[in-house]
Amino acid sequence: MQSISLGMFGGYELSNYLVKMYDKIERDKYYHIFNQANGMIDIFKESRNYPFFIDKMEKHLAPVCDILAFCLMKNHFHMVIKTKDIEESLISRAFANLFIGYAKAFNKTYNRSGSLFKKPFKRKLIESESYLKNVILYVHCNPVKDGFVDNIISYPWSSYNEILDDAITFVDREFVLELFEDSNNFVATHQHYQSNVSFSPTFE
């Protein structure tokens, strides 16, 4: 990845980070994908909603991108992906299929109508390795930032534990662990990040 000088977001502040939230989705690029529901309603009302979304994420996105990290919160979600070197229309269509498919099931289950997710979904191009690491840290530590858990290991709806587990996963575990050098450093860096609000590792 190209090394560039970026103003890293400190701790959990994203004001500088989210200057461009709608970068074009292109092939063979890294992105932070994130979105929420219209009206900030909960998009995951029950525990069963989370694995349902994850299954659809694997079905629709895994064929068109490498999924490096994700975290599902009650009213929003985050993903870190690398698009595959394929037609860009296929990538955009896969995301549309994910969101439309989940919204249809959600509306049917909870007797609502209309679009569920804000459009367009937000995406931020990631252009350096250090930036990529910071985004993965931010995504995994989101449940701590929002007060759902005290330690990310306790949160079941992110890829953090999947990356450390030996079970089969669609998350690119090998790439992420190599990015952080090894599993021990992956754990140590996340623990340091979640316990230090002002901590912003650069990995330079």
Secondary structure, DSSP 8 states (H G I E B T S, - for coil): ----------TT--TTGGG--B----TT-EEEEEEEBGGG--S--STTHHHHHHHHHHHHHTTTEEEEEEEE-SSEEEEEEEE-SS-HHHHHHHHHHHHHHHHHHHHHHTT--S--B-SS-EEEEE-SHHHHHHHHHHHHHHHHHTTS-SSGGG-SSBSHHHHHS-S--SB-HHHHHHHTSSHHHHHHHHHHHHH-TT------
